[in-house]
Amino acid sequence: MSRTAPPWSRLLSAALALGVIGVATWLLHRYLHAMRWRDFAAAWQALPARAIVASSSATCVSFAMLAAFEMQAARLGAPGRVSLRRAAFAGVVSNAIGNMLGFHAITASAVRYRIYGAVGLGAGDTARIVGLAGMGVGLGFAVVITGALIWQPTIVDGWGRWPGLGLALALAGLLAWLGRSPRTLRLFGWTLKFPDARAAGLQMVIGGVEMCGAIAALHVLLPAAIAPSFVDFLPVYVAAVLAGLVSHAPGGLGVFESILLATFPQAQRPDVLAAILCYRLTYTAGPFVLGSLAFGAFEWRLRRRRAWSAVG
């Protein structure tokens, strides 16, 4: 039987989310109030077409890796019961919709349940797939942060190498632990089967590529004159994404922007804001529109097939 989280946990989560949103709102208001509209308009008009194309291409790479996560999760969580094509579709569409609407664990999981339910998978099967795919995303975060720390971005001021090596050893230890025997975890009444060392290693590679694609989708939009190196930009992006997830704001809206703007001086913020808004179009709004259309077409075909079956 599944169990709900204790009341204090829900209250703490809500308080943390409200705190993050409150601070982000105050910062964003402060930064926008000090920004001149004509400076932002000039920065928006100066966005080069090749940068927008590069951002769109990086977005495609990121979502292709999310599809790969889902295919691997479906193969491990529901072996032989769902096609890889359906799993890839579920991974892309659920993430495209969840990234925009926020509350990713609810919105994306609901989309997945609808897609997998059409072929007979229940809530438990879907939860296992979601858990395995989420583990892959988490490993991707860990791999990217580990690499960034070892490469010593400016923000760590020379102290990042040892923590990076520590994280690298922890990831190696995880692979060794997974390689010894099948591992399972019972959580809130569900049993989650961990991937073996080979599958987890593949998740790390896919996750690293996925995160780099997502980061590059924004990094390429920053003007060369103000853009930090990719390694220096990486921890800032990851912090902004994590803060957005904690806030549960739709797409991390406002929280993501405020953290990114805070890392640049005021004179550069119009260019940064223009890059962020363009990124919102290429990485968030664009996939959301396409994913919603694809999901709508899936629903239409499913209902049409059921109607024909009822008539027949």
Secondary structure, 3 states (H helix, E strand, C coil): CCCCCCHHHHHHHHHHHHHHHHHHHHHHHHHHHCCCHHHHHHHHHCCCHHHHHHHHHHHHHHHHHHHHHHHHHHHHHCCCCCCHHHHHHHHHHHHHHHHHHCCHHHHHHHHHHHHHHCCCCCHHHHHHHHHHHHHHHHHHHHHHHHHHHHCCCHHHCCCCHHHHHHHHHHHHHHHHHHHHCCCEEEECCEEEECCCHHHHHHHHHHHHHHHHHHHHHHHCCCCCCCCCCHHHHHHHHHHHHHHHHHHCCHHHCCHHHHHHHHCCCHHHHHHHHHHHHHHHHHHHHHHHHHHHHHHHHHHHHHHHHHHHHHHC
